[in-house]
């Protein structure tokens, strides 16, 4: 059984969504492309947006990762401007948005009103109250390696509706099958049922 990796950084892994960086060319399998808040060059935002737009091919699945990060050097106002520009681009080309968020969840929620396409928080590992607030605002949540060992996050995931989740490896070096197995155990369903549900979730966000 093959398992879809919602967000990864491995250019040789076609069964998932490869996060394209600014030094790479678009692959011939699903990828996402965006300006990460830590990569924003305040004096060259227009050039970065030109790069983004020029590298959207038929295999582009989503815009991102993009978002807000309290530890990024770029100021909050500029981060929000760049994030909003990418939200509007996603609206225009009808692509979902993969979001990087560090200690800025309620600011991200406040910008959700501008989005016409599905928004997915990648690498979610925060407390259940934040997860519930995101779900109330129609976000999807993608979970990574932390689920394998973080008991609090495991309890959070148990309460999540299956039709709002994805699973990913991100930058971590482990087999995505381990994560699918763990989540199937936490949710009390078969691997096949979990895999089928995530495939349906993918189709839903792909079609807006």
C-alpha atoms as one frame of an Amber mdcrd trajectory, in Angstrom:
protein
   0.000   0.000   0.000   1.332   3.434  -0.932   0.867   6.353   1.437   0.615
   9.979   0.337   3.064  12.374   2.012   1.275  15.709   2.169   4.385  17.878
   2.651   7.978  16.815   2.104  11.326  18.130   0.870  12.586  15.115  -1.094
  12.888  15.685  -4.846  12.886  11.924  -5.562   9.582  11.150  -3.848   6.643
  11.456  -6.264   3.843  10.112  -4.017   3.236  13.306  -2.106   3.596  17.078
  -2.386   7.191  18.208  -2.812   7.959  21.633  -1.376   9.850  23.420  -4.145
  12.604  25.755  -2.992  13.915  28.748  -4.882  17.006  26.896  -6.127  15.105
  24.032  -7.764  13.094  23.499 -10.924   9.494  22.239 -10.849   9.314  18.415
 -10.964   6.930  16.336 -13.072   4.960  15.232 -10.001   2.877  17.152  -7.419
   4.621  20.059  -5.737   3.864  23.228  -3.847   5.533  26.567  -4.390   5.523
  29.639  -2.197   7.543  32.268  -0.376   8.277  31.071   3.152   8.120  33.876
   5.757  11.778  33.231   6.640  12.794  33.574   2.977  11.175  36.958   2.361
  13.612  39.517   0.984  11.955  42.823   1.787  13.769  44.673  -1.007  13.049
  42.007  -3.618   9.466  40.881  -3.006   8.401  41.658  -6.574  11.251  39.532
  -7.934  10.337  36.683  -5.593   6.709  36.826  -6.725   7.867  36.765 -10.356
   9.867  33.611  -9.601   6.818  32.041  -7.947   4.466  32.814 -10.819   6.997
  31.716 -13.458   7.357  28.287 -11.846   3.708  27.298 -11.591   3.283  24.352
 -13.950   0.564  21.770 -14.520   2.010  19.715 -11.650   1.637  22.501  -9.085
  -0.745  21.191  -6.426  -0.704  24.103  -3.989   0.674  27.508  -3.094   3.017
  27.322  -0.105   4.486  26.871   2.158   3.691  30.444   3.080   2.361  32.141
   6.175   3.529  33.900   9.340   6.429  33.163  11.691   7.124  35.057  14.909
  10.814  34.099  14.683  11.355  35.338  11.118  13.539  38.422  10.694  11.027
  40.094   8.389   8.581  42.348  10.229   4.988  41.253  10.813   3.449  43.799
   8.454   5.630  42.690   5.532   4.980  39.021   6.299   1.237  39.654   6.212
   1.530  41.549   2.924   3.458  38.707   1.254   1.122  36.075   2.709  -1.955
  37.961   1.501  -0.448  38.320  -1.977  -0.024  34.544  -2.112  -3.567  33.962
  -0.849  -4.846  36.115  -3.698  -2.694  34.229  -6.193  -4.116  30.938  -4.915
  -7.618  32.349  -5.377  -6.786  33.347  -8.939  -5.331  29.996 -10.013  -7.667
  27.944  -7.804  -5.046  26.120  -5.739  -5.140  25.192  -2.034  -2.699  26.895
   0.339  -0.143  25.118   2.544   0.590  27.260   5.581   3.668  27.597   7.743
   2.682  29.127  11.074   4.769  29.725  14.193   3.038  31.456  17.117   0.775
  33.420  14.772  -2.293  31.184  14.545  -4.874  33.820  15.361  -3.301  36.256
  12.894  -3.515  33.528  10.248  -7.147  32.906  11.183  -7.860  36.625  10.772
  -6.540  36.477   7.179  -8.659  33.420   6.321 -11.514  35.683   5.212  -9.476
  36.610   2.128  -9.083  32.993   0.977 -11.428  31.363  -1.511  -9.481  28.090
  -1.576  -8.841  25.489   1.155  -6.091  26.290   3.664  -3.963  23.607   5.336
  -1.744  24.187   8.381   1.267  21.955   7.849   3.254  20.315  10.655   0.617
  21.018  13.288   1.875  20.150  16.792   0.125  22.591  19.115  -2.518  22.193
  21.804  -6.050  20.976  21.218  -7.682  24.372  21.830  -5.761  25.871  18.878
  -6.672  22.879  16.712 -10.362  23.327  17.539 -10.225  27.053  16.741  -8.609
  26.276  13.391 -11.241  23.646  12.611 -14.027  26.105  13.478 -12.559  28.357
  10.808 -12.494  25.567   8.213  -8.756  24.893   8.174  -7.320  21.460   7.491
  -4.437  20.205   9.677  -1.446  18.170   8.519   0.400  16.178  11.193   3.999
  14.972  11.165   6.557  12.959  13.118   5.617  14.469  16.502   2.507  12.252
  16.517   4.762   9.223  16.979   5.944  10.336  20.438   3.956  13.376  21.667
   1.154  12.067  23.898  -0.632  15.418  24.063  -0.637  15.671  20.271  -1.876
  12.092  20.028  -4.849  13.035  22.208  -5.472  16.089  20.040  -5.428  13.985
  16.895  -7.888  11.505  18.422 -10.458  14.308  18.603  -9.873  15.533  15.042
 -12.430  14.661  12.354 -10.868  12.350   9.779 -12.060  14.486   6.902  -9.883
  17.430   8.034  -6.447  15.812   8.387  -3.361  15.006   6.333  -0.058  13.314
   7.223   3.467  14.414   6.278   7.191  13.842   6.832   8.272  17.479   6.280
  12.071  17.594   6.757  12.202  14.528   9.004  13.821  11.330   7.804  11.378
   8.536   8.580   8.935   6.288   6.737   5.520   7.906   6.297   4.022   4.408
   6.715   4.936   4.575  10.435   2.809   7.675  10.803  -0.152   6.186   8.938
   0.056   3.087  11.155   0.140   5.165  14.343  -2.796   7.338  13.276  -4.849
   4.306  12.248  -4.284   2.916  15.756  -5.170   6.226  17.434  -8.345   6.569
  15.372  -9.293   2.903  15.655  -9.615   2.318  11.916  -7.783   0.191   9.359
  -4.810   1.452   7.382  -6.827   1.033   4.207  -9.698   3.133   5.570  -7.318
   5.880   6.693  -5.546   5.880   3.341  -8.873   6.082   1.511 -10.041   8.991
   3.681  -6.890  11.010   3.093  -7.175  10.394  -0.648 -10.716  11.761  -0.484
  -9.474  14.778   1.501  -6.892  15.456  -1.204  -9.530  15.393  -3.900 -11.699
  17.753  -1.871  -9.029  20.430  -1.445  -7.849  19.975  -5.018 -11.320  20.789
  -6.255 -11.718  23.744  -3.918
